Amino acid sequence: MDKLTERQSKRKALIEERLNLPDRLQRADLLQRVMRIWLFGRTDQVIGAYWPIKGEFDPLPALHRWKEDGELLDEPQLRRIGLPVVDKVHKTLTFHAWYPGCPMEEDAYGIPKPKDTEVIVPTLLFLPCVGYGPGGFRLGYGGGFYDRTLAALRPKPFTVGLGYTNGWLPDMEPEPHDVPLDALLNDNGVVWPV
């Protein structure tokens, strides 16, 4: 089996396993807590995230709480949350402001995205992980959107992968184009850096 077929097979198995986790809600609750504690004390004002699909962890409740906490602190600069919007021409992502109740529409892949909100540039970016391995490397869906986006963003945001413990791939070897994440969080805590 070649590496591409092996990665596709691994993706499919991990997504299926994630969708069928009997304790996924409990794991999500734990990861919400881990994320909120990890965010405490960070100075970022603009955070990019994602709309969860295929059983992914939903980072938006923790981020909404982070935004509300900033408002309670009377911070001079309003905290902002952005969700990705696909640029079909360049196959990259831009991040558009999101807030609970903002108008949404489906993108070309059927994933909800903010409708007609302003483009924002995150200094911290949470990425979904289908799988993840040593050295801070993540296994995504294989489209390369995040890889291309991160290669183009200046300054590069601090990147944090989010996933459940079942996504750990101890034998994962990065591909030449893979860029390690700055941190990885799962329902047990901080996975990377260790």
C-alpha positions as a LaTeX table, in Angstrom:
\begin{tabular}{lrrr}
\hline
Residue & $x$ (\AA) & $y$ (\AA) & $z$ (\AA) \\
\hline
Met1 & 0.00 & 0.00 & 0.00 \\
Asp2 & 1.46 & 3.38 & $-0.98$ \\
Lys3 & 1.64 & 6.28 & 1.49 \\
Leu4 & $-1.29$ & 8.18 & $-0.05$ \\
Thr5 & $-3.59$ & 5.15 & 0.12 \\
Glu6 & $-2.39$ & 4.40 & 3.63 \\
Arg7 & $-3.18$ & 7.97 & 4.79 \\
Gln8 & $-6.61$ & 7.88 & 3.15 \\
Ser9 & $-7.35$ & 4.57 & 4.84 \\
Lys10 & $-6.17$ & 5.91 & 8.21 \\
Arg11 & $-8.33$ & 9.04 & 7.81 \\
Lys12 & $-11.41$ & 7.01 & 7.03 \\
Ala13 & $-10.85$ & 4.68 & 10.01 \\
Leu14 & $-10.23$ & 7.56 & 12.43 \\
Ile15 & $-13.31$ & 9.50 & 11.30 \\
Glu16 & $-15.46$ & 6.38 & 11.64 \\
Glu17 & $-14.02$ & 5.69 & 15.09 \\
Arg18 & $-14.59$ & 9.32 & 16.16 \\
Leu19 & $-18.20$ & 9.27 & 14.97 \\
Asn20 & $-18.83$ & 6.11 & 16.98 \\
Leu21 & $-17.11$ & 7.06 & 20.24 \\
Pro22 & $-19.66$ & 6.11 & 22.90 \\
Asp23 & $-18.31$ & 8.78 & 25.25 \\
Arg24 & $-17.77$ & 11.55 & 22.68 \\
Leu25 & $-19.89$ & 14.06 & 24.64 \\
Gln26 & $-17.88$ & 13.45 & 27.82 \\
Arg27 & $-14.64$ & 13.78 & 25.87 \\
Ala28 & $-15.91$ & 17.02 & 24.32 \\
Asp29 & $-16.70$ & 18.38 & 27.78 \\
Leu30 & $-13.19$ & 17.54 & 28.96 \\
Leu31 & $-11.61$ & 19.16 & 25.91 \\
Gln32 & $-13.77$ & 22.29 & 26.43 \\
Arg33 & $-12.23$ & 22.53 & 29.91 \\
Val34 & $-8.70$ & 21.91 & 28.64 \\
Met35 & $-9.13$ & 24.60 & 25.98 \\
Arg36 & $-10.54$ & 27.18 & 28.41 \\
Ile37 & $-7.68$ & 26.63 & 30.87 \\
Trp38 & $-5.12$ & 26.73 & 28.05 \\
Leu39 & $-6.55$ & 30.04 & 26.79 \\
Phe40 & $-6.38$ & 31.65 & 30.22 \\
Gly41 & $-3.78$ & 34.40 & 30.25 \\
Arg42 & $-3.16$ & 34.41 & 26.49 \\
Thr43 & $-3.03$ & 37.88 & 25.00 \\
Asp44 & $-4.52$ & 37.03 & 21.60 \\
Gln45 & $-7.41$ & 39.24 & 20.52 \\
Val46 & $-8.33$ & 37.48 & 17.25 \\
Ile47 & $-8.71$ & 33.70 & 17.17 \\
Gly48 & $-9.54$ & 31.57 & 14.15 \\
Ala49 & $-11.31$ & 28.25 & 14.53 \\
Tyr50 & $-13.57$ & 25.97 & 12.48 \\
Trp51 & $-17.16$ & 24.78 & 12.22 \\
Pro52 & $-17.15$ & 21.15 & 13.43 \\
Ile53 & $-18.00$ & 18.39 & 10.96 \\
Lys54 & $-17.79$ & 14.58 & 10.98 \\
Gly55 & $-17.78$ & 14.27 & 14.77 \\
Glu56 & $-15.03$ & 16.87 & 15.30 \\
Phe57 & $-14.67$ & 18.61 & 18.62 \\
Asp58 & $-16.62$ & 21.89 & 18.68 \\
Pro59 & $-14.31$ & 24.73 & 19.83 \\
Leu60 & $-16.96$ & 27.45 & 19.51 \\
Pro61 & $-18.52$ & 27.24 & 23.01 \\
Ala62 & $-15.10$ & 27.66 & 24.66 \\
Leu63 & $-14.23$ & 30.51 & 22.29 \\
His64 & $-17.54$ & 32.27 & 22.91 \\
Arg65 & $-16.83$ & 32.02 & 26.65 \\
Trp66 & $-13.31$ & 33.43 & 26.02 \\
Lys67 & $-14.87$ & 36.34 & 24.12 \\
Glu68 & $-17.38$ & 37.01 & 26.92 \\
Asp69 & $-14.62$ & 36.85 & 29.54 \\
Gly70 & $-12.74$ & 39.55 & 27.61 \\
Glu71 & $-15.81$ & 41.76 & 27.61 \\
Leu72 & $-16.18$ & 41.32 & 31.37 \\
Leu73 & $-12.56$ & 42.40 & 31.79 \\
Asp74 & $-13.28$ & 45.64 & 29.88 \\
Glu75 & $-10.37$ & 44.98 & 27.57 \\
Pro76 & $-9.64$ & 47.97 & 25.34 \\
Gln77 & $-9.71$ & 45.83 & 22.20 \\
Leu78 & $-12.70$ & 43.59 & 21.54 \\
Arg79 & $-11.90$ & 39.90 & 21.23 \\
Arg80 & $-12.87$ & 38.43 & 17.84 \\
Ile81 & $-13.53$ & 34.90 & 16.57 \\
Gly82 & $-13.15$ & 33.94 & 12.91 \\
Leu83 & $-14.32$ & 30.95 & 10.91 \\
Pro84 & $-12.78$ & 29.81 & 7.62 \\
Val85 & $-14.17$ & 30.65 & 4.22 \\
Val86 & $-12.72$ & 28.78 & 1.23 \\
Asp87 & $-11.07$ & 30.80 & $-1.53$ \\
Lys88 & $-11.87$ & 28.53 & $-4.51$ \\
Val89 & $-9.29$ & 30.13 & $-6.79$ \\
His90 & $-6.25$ & 29.80 & $-4.50$ \\
Lys91 & $-7.59$ & 26.87 & $-2.45$ \\
Thr92 & $-6.77$ & 28.72 & 0.76 \\
Leu93 & $-8.85$ & 29.99 & 3.65 \\
Thr94 & $-9.71$ & 33.46 & 4.85 \\
Phe95 & $-11.28$ & 34.00 & 8.24 \\
His96 & $-14.52$ & 35.91 & 8.61 \\
Ala97 & $-15.88$ & 37.27 & 11.89 \\
Trp98 & $-18.27$ & 34.89 & 13.66 \\
Tyr99 & $-20.52$ & 35.36 & 16.67 \\
Pro100 & $-23.46$ & 33.33 & 17.94 \\
Gly101 & $-26.48$ & 34.09 & 15.78 \\
Cys102 & $-24.54$ & 35.69 & 12.92 \\
Pro103 & $-25.93$ & 34.98 & 9.43 \\
Met104 & $-24.50$ & 31.75 & 8.02 \\
Glu105 & $-24.53$ & 30.02 & 4.65 \\
Glu106 & $-23.04$ & 26.79 & 3.31 \\
Asp107 & $-19.77$ & 26.81 & 1.41 \\
Ala108 & $-18.99$ & 24.65 & $-1.64$ \\
Tyr109 & $-18.43$ & 21.67 & 0.69 \\
Gly110 & $-21.70$ & 22.10 & 2.61 \\
Ile111 & $-19.96$ & 23.51 & 5.68 \\
Pro112 & $-21.57$ & 26.56 & 7.35 \\
Lys113 & $-19.60$ & 29.79 & 7.05 \\
Pro114 & $-20.31$ & 33.38 & 8.15 \\
Lys115 & $-22.27$ & 35.31 & 5.55 \\
Asp116 & $-21.11$ & 38.83 & 4.67 \\
Thr117 & $-19.04$ & 39.43 & 7.80 \\
Glu118 & $-15.67$ & 41.15 & 7.71 \\
Val119 & $-12.38$ & 39.38 & 7.06 \\
Ile120 & $-10.19$ & 39.17 & 10.16 \\
Val121 & $-6.63$ & 37.89 & 10.59 \\
Pro122 & $-6.13$ & 35.52 & 13.53 \\
Thr123 & $-3.01$ & 35.56 & 15.68 \\
Leu124 & $-4.05$ & 32.18 & 17.12 \\
Leu125 & $-5.60$ & 29.44 & 15.02 \\
Phe126 & $-7.31$ & 26.28 & 16.25 \\
Leu127 & $-7.25$ & 23.46 & 13.69 \\
Pro128 & $-9.25$ & 20.22 & 13.71 \\
Cys129 & $-7.25$ & 17.01 & 13.80 \\
Val130 & $-8.43$ & 13.78 & 12.26 \\
Gly131 & $-5.23$ & 12.40 & 13.74 \\
Tyr132 & $-2.00$ & 13.74 & 15.20 \\
Gly133 & 1.44 & 12.45 & 16.02 \\
Pro134 & 4.82 & 13.14 & 17.56 \\
Gly135 & 6.46 & 16.47 & 16.83 \\
Gly136 & 3.18 & 18.36 & 16.61 \\
Phe137 & 2.14 & 17.03 & 13.20 \\
Arg138 & $-1.54$ & 16.71 & 12.29 \\
Leu139 & $-3.44$ & 14.51 & 9.91 \\
Gly140 & $-6.25$ & 16.50 & 8.27 \\
Tyr141 & $-8.71$ & 15.61 & 5.55 \\
Gly142 & $-6.09$ & 15.77 & 2.80 \\
Gly143 & $-7.23$ & 18.88 & 0.94 \\
Gly144 & $-4.20$ & 20.95 & 1.97 \\
Phe145 & $-6.27$ & 24.08 & 2.71 \\
Tyr146 & $-4.64$ & 24.73 & 6.07 \\
Asp147 & $-1.14$ & 23.97 & 4.74 \\
Arg148 & $-1.53$ & 26.48 & 1.90 \\
Thr149 & $-3.19$ & 29.05 & 4.16 \\
Leu150 & $-0.48$ & 28.86 & 6.82 \\
Ala151 & 2.22 & 29.12 & 4.17 \\
Ala152 & 0.64 & 32.38 & 2.94 \\
Leu153 & $-0.38$ & 34.05 & 6.23 \\
Arg154 & 1.97 & 36.76 & 7.49 \\
Pro155 & 2.57 & 36.92 & 10.31 \\
Lys156 & 1.97 & 33.23 & 10.80 \\
Pro157 & $-0.53$ & 32.63 & 13.61 \\
Phe158 & 0.20 & 30.42 & 16.60 \\
Thr159 & $-1.36$ & 27.08 & 15.62 \\
Val160 & $-3.11$ & 24.66 & 17.96 \\
Gly161 & $-4.53$ & 21.30 & 16.95 \\
Leu162 & $-7.64$ & 19.95 & 18.68 \\
Gly163 & $-8.62$ & 16.29 & 18.76 \\
Tyr164 & $-9.66$ & 13.38 & 20.91 \\
Thr165 & $-7.24$ & 10.86 & 22.41 \\
Asn166 & $-8.26$ & 8.20 & 19.86 \\
Gly167 & $-6.58$ & 10.36 & 17.15 \\
Trp168 & $-3.06$ & 9.80 & 18.52 \\
Leu169 & $-0.84$ & 8.17 & 15.87 \\
Pro170 & 2.46 & 7.27 & 17.53 \\
Asp171 & 3.98 & 6.08 & 14.22 \\
Met172 & 2.84 & 9.06 & 12.14 \\
Glu173 & 5.51 & 10.32 & 9.79 \\
Pro174 & 5.07 & 13.83 & 8.37 \\
Glu175 & 5.09 & 14.45 & 4.65 \\
Pro176 & 7.66 & 16.92 & 3.25 \\
His177 & 5.10 & 19.78 & 3.04 \\
Asp178 & 3.75 & 19.25 & 6.60 \\
Val179 & 4.41 & 22.04 & 9.06 \\
Pro180 & 4.28 & 21.16 & 12.77 \\
Leu181 & 1.68 & 22.82 & 14.94 \\
Asp182 & 2.79 & 24.98 & 17.86 \\
Ala183 & 0.60 & 23.01 & 20.28 \\
Leu184 & $-1.81$ & 20.07 & 20.39 \\
Leu185 & $-4.65$ & 19.68 & 22.89 \\
Asn186 & $-6.84$ & 16.66 & 23.50 \\
Asp187 & $-9.35$ & 15.56 & 26.12 \\
Asn188 & $-6.49$ & 14.55 & 28.45 \\
Gly189 & $-4.67$ & 17.89 & 28.25 \\
Val190 & $-1.69$ & 19.29 & 26.37 \\
Val191 & $-0.15$ & 16.71 & 24.02 \\
Trp192 & 2.42 & 18.96 & 22.37 \\
Pro193 & 4.79 & 20.45 & 23.30 \\
Val194 & 5.71 & 18.01 & 26.02 \\
\hline
\end{tabular}
